[in-house]
Amino acid sequence: MLREDMTKMRKVHGCCKSEGGFSLLELAVVMIIIGVLTVPILQGYKIYQEEKKKGDTLGAQLDVSTAASNYWGVQKHYPCPSDRSIPFGEAGHGVSNCALVMALGPNSCSPNDGVCKAVQGGLEVFIGGVPYSTMGIPYYETLDGWGRGLTYAVTGALADPAIPFDANDGAIQITNENGLLSDTLYHGVLVSHGPNGAGSFNMNGIQQPCVMTYAEAENCDNDGLFMNALISLGENNNYFDDLVNFSGWTQSAIWEYTTEEDVKSANTGNVGVGTTTPTAKLDVAGDLKAGNVRSDQICDENGQNCFPSRLIAGEEAVMRCPPGRVLVGIANNAAICENISISVTGNCPPGQFVVRITAGGVQCAAP
C-alpha cells in the first residue's frame, strides 16, 4: 500500500513539474519566432549604417572641396596633393608637396605611389592624398565613412603658383559605366573608394590593392581619367562602389569676381538675353526694366543714330521744344515737337483735384 501511494506521489509530482516549464519543442518554436522577427530589424540597421557611411563620405568630400575653394580664394591656385604614403603623425603627412609631384616624369609615381603625375589630353594631373594640413582642416574631415583617406586629384596647371590661373585649364575627364566621356574638363576630383576600399590608403600610409579587373579600377590606376558610375556590387567586371566628387568651371564660364560683391563678364564678345545672335555687348530681345539706367549714348534699335544721353537729361539737357509745342519723341538726334492746343472747361467737386486733361475734359480724383 505504501509503495503504491509513493508511486502515485511520484506521478503527481512529475505532472506538476511538467506544467510549470517549457518543453524543448516549445523553446525551439519561440527561438524561431524571435529569429524571424530579428532578421528584418538587423537588415534595416545594416542598411541604415551603410547609408550613414555614405552620408559621412559626402560630408567629408564637401568639407575638402570647400577648403580647396577657400585656399584658392587666398592663394589664387589650388594646393598640390600630399604624399599619401607617409603615415599619420609623421612630418609631411597632409602637406601639399608640389616639389615632389612636379619633379616626376610623365605618367609616373613616387615610391609606394605616394603622389603621381598623369598626362591627360596633353595636360598634367597631380594625384595623391588630401593636403588637409596645408588647407587648415583636421585630418578626420578627409576620411570617408569607412575611415579611409580620400584620393585627391587636381589639374597641374591650376596647382602651380608659377602659372597664371585660368578657369578653362581643367584637365580631368569623367567617364561613366557606358564609356561616355564628360564634355567638361574638371579642375579636381575627390574619390572615396567605397565599402571595399580597393585603391585607398589607410592612416599608416599603406594602400589596399586595386582589383584591376573591376570597373572601379579606373579610380585607382593613377591616370587623369576617373569614373563616376552607378553602384554595381556584382562579383564581375562591372563592380563599382566608389563615391566620386568632381568640381570645376566649364569652358564657357564668363563671370569673374572683381571684389567680394562685384562680378564682371570675361567674355570678349557679345552677351544676348532672349537672343542667340547678340549684336551688342548686351543685347536684350524684349523689354528692359530698370529703376535707373546710366548710359553715355542712346541709339535706335539697329544701333544707329546715336546721341549723347546728356542732351535729354541733366543740367546740359538741350533737347527741348519751343513754347507752345510739346516733345512727343526723339529721332535722328533731334526732338520731335508738335503743336498743342487744348481747350477744356470744367471744375472738380469739393475734395477732388485735377489729375488729367483729355479730349473729354477734366478728370478729377481724390488726393
C-alpha positions in Angstrom: 0.0 0.0 0.0 2.8 2.4 0.9 4.7 1.6 -2.4 1.5 2.3 -4.4 1.0 5.6 -2.7 4.6 6.6 -3.3 4.2 5.7 -7.0 1.1 8.0 -7.2 3.0 10.7 -5.5 5.9 10.5 -8.0 3.4 10.6 -10.9 1.6 13.6 -9.5 4.9 15.3 -8.8 6.1 14.7 -12.3 2.9 16.1 -13.8 3.1 19.2 -11.8 6.7 19.9 -12.8 5.9 19.5 -16.5 3.1 22.0 -16.3 5.4 24.7 -14.7 8.1 24.8 -17.5 8.6 24.6 -21.3 9.3 21.6 -23.4 12.2 21.7 -25.9 9.8 21.9 -28.8 8.2 25.0 -27.3 11.5 26.7 -26.8 12.5 25.9 -30.3 9.4 27.4 -31.7 10.0 30.6 -29.6 13.6 30.9 -30.8 12.4 30.6 -34.4 9.8 33.3 -34.0 12.4 35.6 -32.3 14.8 34.9 -35.2 12.2 35.7 -37.8 11.4 39.0 -36.1 15.0 39.9 -35.6 16.2 39.4 -39.3 14.4 42.5 -40.7 15.4 44.6 -37.8 19.1 43.7 -38.3 18.8 44.1 -42.0 17.2 47.6 -41.5 20.0 48.5 -39.1 22.6 47.4 -41.6 21.0 49.5 -44.4 20.9 52.5 -42.0 24.6 52.0 -41.2 25.6 51.9 -44.9 23.5 55.0 -45.7 25.1 56.8 -42.8 28.6 55.9 -44.1 27.6 57.3 -47.5 26.3 60.4 -45.9 29.5 60.9 -43.9 31.5 60.4 -47.1 29.6 63.1 -48.9 30.1 65.4 -46.0 33.8 64.8 -46.0 34.0 65.5 -49.7 32.1 68.7 -49.3 34.4 69.8 -46.4 37.5 69.2 -48.5 36.0 70.8 -51.6 35.1 73.9 -49.6 38.6 74.0 -48.1 40.2 73.8 -51.5 38.0 76.7 -52.8 38.9 78.8 -49.7 42.6 78.1 -50.3 42.2 79.2 -53.9 40.4 82.3 -52.8 43.6 83.4 -51.0 46.4 81.9 -53.0 44.7 82.0 -56.5 45.8 78.4 -57.1 44.8 75.0 -55.7 47.1 73.1 -53.3 49.1 70.2 -54.7 48.4 66.7 -53.3 50.1 65.3 -50.2 52.3 62.2 -50.1 49.7 59.6 -49.1 52.4 57.0 -48.3 53.5 59.0 -45.2 51.9 57.6 -42.0 49.7 59.8 -39.9 51.7 61.6 -37.2 54.9 61.8 -39.2 56.3 65.0 -40.8 54.8 65.8 -44.2 51.5 64.0 -43.6 48.7 66.0 -45.2 51.2 68.7 -46.5 50.9 69.9 -50.1 54.1 68.7 -51.9 54.4 70.5 -55.2 58.1 69.9 -55.4 57.7 66.1 -55.2 55.0 65.8 -57.8 56.4 68.3 -60.2 59.7 66.5 -60.3 58.1 63.3 -61.5 58.2 62.3 -65.1 55.0 62.0 -67.2 52.7 59.1 -66.1 54.9 58.1 -63.1 54.6 57.9 -59.3 56.9 58.5 -56.3 57.8 55.4 -54.1 54.8 53.5 -52.9 52.5 55.6 -55.1 52.6 58.5 -52.6 52.0 61.0 -55.4 51.6 60.5 -59.1 51.7 62.7 -62.2 49.5 61.7 -65.2 49.1 63.3 -68.6 45.5 63.7 -69.8 44.9 65.4 -73.1 48.3 66.9 -73.1 47.8 68.5 -69.6 49.2 67.3 -66.3 47.1 65.9 -63.5 48.5 65.5 -60.0 47.2 62.6 -57.8 47.8 61.9 -54.1 46.4 62.5 -50.7 44.3 65.4 -49.4 46.6 68.2 -48.3 44.5 68.9 -45.2 47.3 70.4 -43.1 48.1 73.0 -45.8 44.4 73.8 -46.2 43.9 74.1 -42.4 41.3 71.4 -41.8 41.5 68.4 -39.4 42.6 65.0 -40.7 39.3 63.3 -39.7 37.4 65.6 -42.2 39.3 63.9 -45.0 38.2 60.4 -44.1 35.3 58.7 -45.8 32.5 56.9 -44.0 34.6 53.7 -43.8 37.5 55.5 -42.2 39.8 55.6 -45.2 41.5 58.5 -46.8 40.1 60.2 -49.9 42.1 60.3 -53.1 42.7 63.9 -54.2 43.5 64.8 -57.9 44.0 68.3 -59.3 44.9 69.8 -62.7 48.6 70.5 -62.6 48.4 74.0 -64.2 45.8 75.1 -61.6 48.0 74.0 -58.7 51.3 75.5 -60.0 51.7 79.0 -58.4 54.0 79.9 -61.3 51.2 79.6 -63.9 48.5 82.3 -64.0 45.2 80.7 -63.0 42.9 80.1 -65.9 39.5 78.6 -65.1 39.4 76.9 -68.6 42.6 74.9 -67.9 40.8 71.9 -66.4 42.4 68.6 -67.5 40.4 65.8 -65.7 37.8 63.9 -67.6 35.0 61.8 -66.1 33.6 58.7 -67.7 30.5 56.6 -66.8 29.7 52.9 -66.9 28.8 53.2 -70.6 32.2 54.7 -71.5 30.7 58.2 -72.2 33.2 61.0 -71.5 32.2 64.3 -69.9 32.3 67.4 -72.1 33.6 69.4 -69.2 37.3 69.2 -68.2 37.3 69.4 -64.4 39.6 71.2 -62.1 39.8 68.4 -59.4 38.3 65.1 -58.2 37.8 63.6 -54.8 37.4 59.8 -54.7 36.1 57.6 -51.9 37.0 54.0 -52.7 33.8 52.8 -51.1 32.9 49.8 -48.9 35.6 47.5 -50.3 38.3 50.2 -50.1 40.2 48.9 -53.1 42.8 51.5 -54.0 42.5 53.6 -50.8 45.3 54.4 -48.3 45.0 53.9 -44.6 46.4 56.1 -41.9 49.6 54.1 -41.9 50.3 55.1 -45.5 49.6 51.6 -46.8 47.4 51.1 -49.9 44.8 48.5 -50.3 45.4 46.9 -53.7 43.2 47.7 -56.6 41.2 45.0 -58.2 42.2 45.7 -61.8 39.5 43.6 -63.3 36.8 45.7 -61.7 35.4 48.8 -63.4 36.2 50.9 -60.4 39.9 50.3 -61.1 39.6 53.5 -63.3 39.8 55.4 -60.0 43.0 53.9 -58.7 45.1 53.4 -61.8 46.8 56.8 -61.3 45.8 58.4 -64.7 43.9 61.5 -65.4 40.6 59.7 -66.3 38.1 58.9 -63.5 34.8 57.1 -63.4 31.5 58.1 -61.8 29.1 55.2 -62.4 26.1 53.5 -61.0 26.7 51.3 -57.9 27.2 47.7 -59.0 28.1 45.1 -56.4 28.1 42.0 -58.5 31.3 40.0 -58.4 32.1 40.7 -62.0 33.9 43.2 -64.2 31.2 45.8 -63.6 31.9 46.1 -59.9 31.8 49.7 -58.8 31.2 51.1 -55.2 33.1 54.3 -55.3 31.7 57.7 -54.4 33.1 60.5 -56.6 33.0 64.3 -56.3 34.3 66.5 -59.1 34.4 70.2 -59.4 35.5 72.9 -61.9 34.3 75.6 -64.2 33.1 74.8 -67.7 34.9 76.3 -70.6 32.0 78.7 -71.2 32.3 80.3 -67.8 32.4 84.1 -68.3 31.8 85.6 -64.9 34.6 86.5 -62.6 34.7 88.2 -59.2 36.3 91.7 -59.2 35.6 92.2 -55.5 33.8 90.2 -52.9 30.5 91.5 -54.2 31.1 92.7 -57.8 31.3 90.4 -60.8 32.3 91.1 -64.4 32.0 89.3 -67.7 35.2 87.9 -69.0 33.6 87.3 -72.4 35.3 89.3 -75.2 32.2 89.1 -77.5 28.6 90.0 -77.0 26.1 88.7 -74.5 22.5 88.1 -75.5 19.3 87.9 -73.4 16.5 86.3 -75.3 18.6 86.1 -78.5 21.2 83.7 -79.8 22.7 86.3 -82.1 23.6 89.3 -80.0 24.9 92.3 -81.9 26.0 94.4 -78.9 27.8 93.9 -75.6 24.4 93.4 -74.0 21.6 92.7 -76.5 18.2 92.3 -74.9 15.4 90.9 -77.1 12.4 92.2 -75.2 11.7 94.9 -72.6 14.5 96.1 -70.3 13.2 97.2 -66.9 15.4 99.1 -64.5 14.9 101.6 -61.7 17.8 103.7 -63.1 19.7 103.5 -66.4 23.1 105.0 -66.9 24.2 105.4 -70.5 26.6 107.5 -72.4 24.6 107.2 -75.6 21.1 106.4 -76.8 20.7 104.6 -80.2 17.9 103.2 -82.2 17.1 99.5 -82.3 19.6 99.0 -85.1 22.4 100.6 -83.1 22.4 103.7 -85.4 21.6 107.4 -84.9 23.2 107.5 -81.5 23.4 110.7 -79.5 24.7 111.6 -76.0 22.2 111.0 -73.3 23.1 114.3 -71.7 21.1 116.0 -74.5 17.8 115.0 -72.9 18.8 114.7 -69.2 20.6 116.6 -66.6 21.6 120.2 -66.5 23.0 120.0 -70.0 19.7 119.0 -71.5 19.2 120.9 -74.7 16.6 118.8 -76.5 13.6 120.9 -75.7 10.7 122.2 -77.7 9.8 125.9 -78.2 6.9 127.5 -76.3 3.6 126.3 -77.5 4.9 122.9 -78.6 5.5 119.6 -76.8 8.0 116.8 -77.1 6.4 113.7 -78.4 9.5 111.7 -79.5 13.2 111.7 -80.5 14.5 110.8 -83.9 17.8 111.5 -85.8 19.4 113.1 -82.7 16.6 115.7 -82.5 13.4 116.3 -80.7 10.1 115.7 -82.3 7.8 118.6 -81.4 4.1 119.1 -82.1 1.8 121.9 -81.6 -0.6 121.6 -78.7 -4.0 123.2 -78.5 -6.2 122.2 -75.6 -9.4 123.9 -74.6 -11.3 122.4 -71.8 -13.7 123.6 -69.2 -14.9 122.1 -66.0 -14.5 122.1 -62.3 -13.7 119.4 -59.8 -16.1 118.8 -56.9 -15.1 119.7 -53.4 -12.3 117.4 -52.1 -11.0 116.4 -55.5 -8.3 117.7 -57.8 -7.5 117.7 -61.5 -5.3 114.7 -62.3 -5.6 114.6 -66.0 -6.8 116.6 -69.0 -8.0 114.7 -72.1 -10.1 115.5 -75.1 -13.1 114.5 -73.0 -12.4 117.3 -70.5 -11.1 117.5 -66.9 -10.6 114.3 -64.9 -10.7 114.6 -61.2 -9.8 112.3 -58.3 -9.4 112.5 -54.5 -5.9 113.0 -53.2 
